Structure formats: structure tokens, C-alpha cells
Amino acid sequence: MEKPDSGASKVPAISAGFWLIKILATTLGETGGDTVSMTWLGETTPDAGAAGINGYLVGTLIFSAALAFLVWLQIRARRFAPWLYWSTIIASTTAGTTLADFATRSLGIGYPGGSLLLLACVLASLIVWYRSLGSVAADSISTPAAELFYWITITFSQTLGTALGDWVADAGAGYGGGALVFGAALVVVALLAWLTTISRVVLFWAAFILTRPLGATIGDFFDKPMASGGLEISRLLATALLTGLIALLILVLPQRAGGHPEARAL
């Protein structure tokens, strides 16, 4: 494989299309992660744990292995590759789903504890990244070190978003209400980007984190039982439909590398 071009950005330009695909990818991460850990590995069935297998942990190991392989490919790639990039994003969000469920449910630290722990991980990753490279800007990632920090931070943020979405939904907002809460928060971030001079780097990471609980609550709204406030759509069907829609958008929407003159910060 060719060595990467250190001057070429490996991430997409931050545009409206980027955010649309990102939200759908996080929704897919929720339905896909739940399909493996809950449906196939039976973590929410009466027989959960009977065979000595923790579905959340096994799911985390599966998706983490896929994520590690895809991140390796991403770092080794010579230039921005849309299919590889979005596959890595999806792997990070499915791994985040099962890891958050394992931390909050199997380890017993609960949604508040899990959310605070993962927020600390995100902040620590950003601080170490900034101190090491002098910037945490995500619109142009072109060196292996920056890429590694980028994907570590993204994975922590995806995991945080899962725990945060479950926390808000279970606190009384429900899945539909949770989606409205996080959707409204994203609108506020967008308005701040357009109307203020607040750092676009800060606003990017705020929006990136918020898209995950939005996707998590939408995904849960699709596949959770009606008695729990969901639509009870098959997880596998929802995952397949989301995969097809994401693939269509990657084909239809412009896919430019970050740093393009037309790229927006949010």
C-alpha cells in the first residue's frame, strides 16, 4: 500500500451533507449495535447471560476490532476515501453503542456516571491532542498523529453520545422527546456558528457530540417496543434501510476532502 500523502486531508469537508450523513450514521450505529448485542447475542432476552456471555462486551469486541482495522486503513490511505471514511465512522458509532451499554448497564455505573466518565475521556483526548499538536481542528486531518487523535476522540464522543441519549430518554423525555431535545441543541449550535464569533473548533466538537445522542434516540424510537415509547420496527430492517440511505447519499452528495475552499466550519 502506498504511503499516505502528509499534505492531503483524509477527512471530508464540513458541510450540510456531512452533518446529514453523520446523523444517519449515528442512528445506524444505534440500531446496528443493538442488533448484535441485544437481538443476536440476546442481551435483552430472559436468557441473557445464561451461557456466560455478555452480549454488550462481545459486541464491543467485535466492533472495536472492525474499528481498529478501518482506522489502520484510514491512516494508511493516501488521500480522502469517502467509503472508507464513513465505514470507519459507522464502526466507531456501533462500537460506541455497545461500549456505552456495557459501561452503564453491565458495570453498573448508570447513565449519569457513564456520561460523566466518557465526557472526561473526550476532554482528556482533546487536551492531549492540543498539547501534542497545537490544534484540534477537524476540518483538515493529514498526518498519522492527527488522525489517531481524531479517531480516538471521535470514538469517545460516540460512546458519550450513546450514554447521554439513553440518560435523557430514560429520565422522562422518552425517545421522541430526547430526539427533540438534542435536535434543538444542534439548532442552537448552528445559530451560534452563524451569528457569533465563538470558536468554530469548539462548536464543531459540540455539534459532533450532540449528533450522537440525537441518532441514538432516533434509533431507539424506531426499534424499541411500543410499550416503551418506540415504533417496534425490526432492528435488522432499520439497519438495512439506514445503510442503503447512507450509501445513496454518499453517491449523490459531493464528497470533498477537508480544507476545500468551499468547506464550512459547521
Legacy VTK file of the C-alpha trace (Angstrom):
# vtk DataFile Version 3.0
C-alpha trace
ASCII
DATASET POLYDATA
POINTS 266 float
0.000 0.000 0.000
1.251 3.481 -0.840
2.371 5.715 1.952
-0.092 8.499 2.787
0.459 11.977 1.411
1.112 14.023 4.553
-0.263 17.158 2.861
-3.647 15.708 1.869
-6.604 15.876 4.223
-8.149 12.482 4.961
-11.485 13.772 6.269
-14.438 15.320 4.414
-15.279 18.995 4.159
-17.690 20.043 6.896
-20.926 20.801 5.055
-24.668 20.280 5.435
-24.254 16.948 3.661
-21.602 15.900 6.177
-23.971 16.519 9.094
-26.867 14.720 7.397
-24.795 11.591 6.775
-23.293 11.832 10.275
-26.739 11.845 11.926
-27.861 8.875 9.826
-24.598 7.051 10.636
-25.134 7.545 14.361
-28.708 6.280 14.033
-27.359 3.249 12.169
-24.804 2.781 14.947
-27.626 2.506 17.468
-29.763 0.060 15.505
-26.737 -1.928 14.289
-25.127 -2.153 17.730
-28.439 -3.191 19.311
-28.985 -5.770 16.567
-25.768 -7.534 17.517
-25.748 -7.166 21.312
-29.479 -7.378 22.025
-31.075 -9.300 19.157
-28.348 -11.738 18.067
-26.495 -12.092 21.372
-29.711 -11.950 23.391
-28.698 -9.318 25.921
-32.290 -8.120 26.438
-33.889 -11.575 26.421
-34.839 -13.610 29.520
-31.843 -15.878 28.826
-29.315 -13.034 28.850
-26.025 -14.181 30.386
-27.187 -17.786 30.746
-24.322 -19.047 28.594
-21.788 -16.927 30.441
-21.592 -14.450 27.545
-22.124 -10.731 27.979
-23.659 -9.511 24.727
-22.549 -5.928 25.254
-18.944 -6.951 25.840
-18.853 -9.366 22.896
-20.443 -6.749 20.663
-17.872 -4.199 21.804
-15.012 -6.572 20.988
-16.438 -7.286 17.522
-16.972 -3.657 16.592
-13.731 -2.497 18.217
-11.776 -4.983 16.107
-13.513 -3.709 12.970
-12.870 -0.116 14.045
-9.172 -0.726 14.696
-8.767 -2.317 11.261
-10.616 0.507 9.493
-8.648 3.202 11.353
-5.448 1.444 10.256
-6.674 1.510 6.653
-7.696 5.150 7.032
-4.250 6.146 8.304
-2.540 4.146 5.577
-4.732 5.596 2.809
-3.069 8.081 0.502
-5.979 10.520 0.328
-9.585 11.036 1.438
-11.699 7.997 0.528
-15.430 8.599 1.211
-16.454 4.940 1.539
-13.577 4.162 3.894
-14.151 7.290 5.977
-17.872 6.699 6.501
-17.339 2.993 7.158
-14.931 3.996 9.931
-17.462 6.471 11.338
-20.129 3.747 11.391
-17.725 1.333 13.101
-16.964 3.950 15.747
-20.627 4.603 16.434
-21.580 0.909 16.661
-18.610 0.288 18.965
-19.717 3.326 20.965
-23.232 1.915 21.296
-22.184 -1.445 22.724
-19.388 0.032 24.853
-21.715 2.592 26.430
-24.309 -0.100 27.139
-21.634 -2.301 28.710
-20.358 0.533 30.904
-23.745 1.826 32.046
-25.578 -1.497 32.390
-23.133 -4.348 32.893
-20.639 -2.398 35.021
-23.495 -0.778 36.916
-22.236 2.833 36.856
-25.514 4.054 35.372
-26.187 6.706 32.748
-25.035 9.723 34.835
-21.814 8.005 35.849
-21.184 6.697 32.350
-21.868 10.085 30.756
-19.531 11.918 33.141
-16.780 9.323 32.733
-16.995 9.460 28.940
-17.127 13.265 28.911
-13.890 13.223 30.892
-12.405 10.867 28.266
-13.424 13.186 25.421
-11.973 16.242 27.153
-8.777 14.396 28.066
-8.342 13.263 24.456
-8.809 16.817 23.159
-6.404 18.255 25.731
-3.662 15.724 24.961
-4.259 16.215 21.235
-3.969 20.007 21.543
-0.861 19.858 23.712
0.785 17.383 21.350
-0.024 19.021 18.005
-1.166 22.551 18.858
-4.601 22.231 17.266
-7.737 20.086 17.458
-9.274 21.466 14.272
-11.093 18.677 12.448
-11.544 20.260 9.018
-8.161 19.136 7.728
-6.550 15.995 9.138
-3.475 14.979 7.176
-0.849 13.405 9.465
-0.911 9.980 11.134
-0.656 11.537 14.616
-3.584 13.892 13.973
-5.618 11.032 12.511
-5.009 8.846 15.546
-6.123 11.600 17.924
-9.087 12.324 15.642
-10.396 8.760 15.723
-9.786 8.300 19.451
-11.730 11.490 20.183
-14.496 10.509 17.790
-14.897 7.073 19.384
-15.093 8.565 22.870
-17.625 11.142 21.643
-19.759 8.439 20.001
-19.754 6.439 23.236
-20.569 9.529 25.301
-23.461 10.350 22.970
-24.984 6.901 23.417
-24.945 7.151 27.214
-26.221 10.735 27.122
-29.087 9.866 24.790
-30.182 6.917 26.950
-29.911 9.076 30.084
-32.188 11.811 28.732
-34.686 9.338 27.268
-34.918 7.287 30.471
-35.124 10.415 32.628
-38.620 11.049 31.316
-38.210 12.677 27.916
-38.733 9.400 26.075
-37.128 8.592 22.745
-39.117 11.105 20.713
-38.667 13.788 23.355
-34.950 13.054 23.575
-34.614 13.469 19.807
-36.340 16.859 20.052
-34.048 17.947 22.910
-30.848 17.098 21.044
-32.206 18.365 17.739
-32.966 21.708 19.387
-29.471 21.774 20.916
-27.969 21.289 17.446
-30.055 24.178 16.106
-28.644 26.363 18.886
-25.085 25.348 17.967
-25.783 26.145 14.298
-27.155 29.581 15.223
-24.079 30.271 17.339
-21.914 29.368 14.341
-23.782 31.748 12.052
-24.378 34.643 14.426
-21.370 34.729 16.755
-17.588 34.578 16.676
-17.349 31.623 19.061
-14.533 29.274 18.058
-15.650 27.079 15.167
-13.469 24.297 16.527
-15.387 24.317 19.818
-18.720 24.433 18.011
-17.708 21.597 15.687
-16.946 19.240 18.556
-20.109 20.303 20.389
-22.166 19.520 17.282
-20.280 16.288 16.664
-21.038 15.065 20.178
-24.709 16.138 20.011
-25.391 14.301 16.750
-24.689 11.015 18.541
-27.433 11.198 21.203
-29.766 12.542 18.509
-29.065 9.449 16.407
-29.271 7.208 19.479
-32.733 8.452 20.465
-33.997 8.278 16.871
-32.643 4.739 16.541
-34.264 3.692 19.818
-37.526 5.349 18.757
-37.528 3.155 15.654
-36.756 -0.207 17.251
-37.848 -0.145 20.899
-41.185 -1.783 21.883
-44.337 0.323 21.641
-44.857 -0.154 25.369
-41.546 1.672 25.899
-42.420 4.514 23.532
-40.874 3.103 20.342
-42.269 2.046 16.969
-41.072 -1.578 17.336
-39.576 -1.715 13.839
-37.222 -4.641 13.278
-33.672 -3.631 14.231
-32.297 -5.545 11.283
-34.739 -3.873 8.874
-33.977 -0.408 10.264
-30.247 -1.103 9.977
-30.593 -2.251 6.362
-32.693 0.776 5.389
-30.275 3.208 7.038
-27.309 1.522 5.355
-28.965 1.889 1.966
-29.848 5.540 2.573
-26.307 6.400 3.697
-24.838 4.664 0.641
-27.201 6.628 -1.608
-26.238 9.942 -0.016
-22.518 9.188 -0.341
-23.111 8.613 -4.059
-25.340 11.654 -4.572
-23.836 14.332 -2.314
-20.462 15.918 -3.144
-17.654 14.238 -1.208
-14.698 16.629 -0.968
-11.678 16.419 1.267
-11.437 18.886 4.150
-9.618 22.121 3.529
-11.532 22.718 0.289
-12.192 26.448 -0.268
-15.954 25.876 -0.219
-15.884 23.937 3.063
-17.721 25.438 6.029
-16.766 25.101 9.669
-20.247 23.914 10.570
LINES 1 267
266 0 1 2 3 4 5 6 7 8 9 10 11 12 13 14 15 16 17 18 19 20 21 22 23 24 25 26 27 28 29 30 31 32 33 34 35 36 37 38 39 40 41 42 43 44 45 46 47 48 49 50 51 52 53 54 55 56 57 58 59 60 61 62 63 64 65 66 67 68 69 70 71 72 73 74 75 76 77 78 79 80 81 82 83 84 85 86 87 88 89 90 91 92 93 94 95 96 97 98 99 100 101 102 103 104 105 106 107 108 109 110 111 112 113 114 115 116 117 118 119 120 121 122 123 124 125 126 127 128 129 130 131 132 133 134 135 136 137 138 139 140 141 142 143 144 145 146 147 148 149 150 151 152 153 154 155 156 157 158 159 160 161 162 163 164 165 166 167 168 169 170 171 172 173 174 175 176 177 178 179 180 181 182 183 184 185 186 187 188 189 190 191 192 193 194 195 196 197 198 199 200 201 202 203 204 205 206 207 208 209 210 211 212 213 214 215 216 217 218 219 220 221 222 223 224 225 226 227 228 229 230 231 232 233 234 235 236 237 238 239 240 241 242 243 244 245 246 247 248 249 250 251 252 253 254 255 256 257 258 259 260 261 262 263 264 265
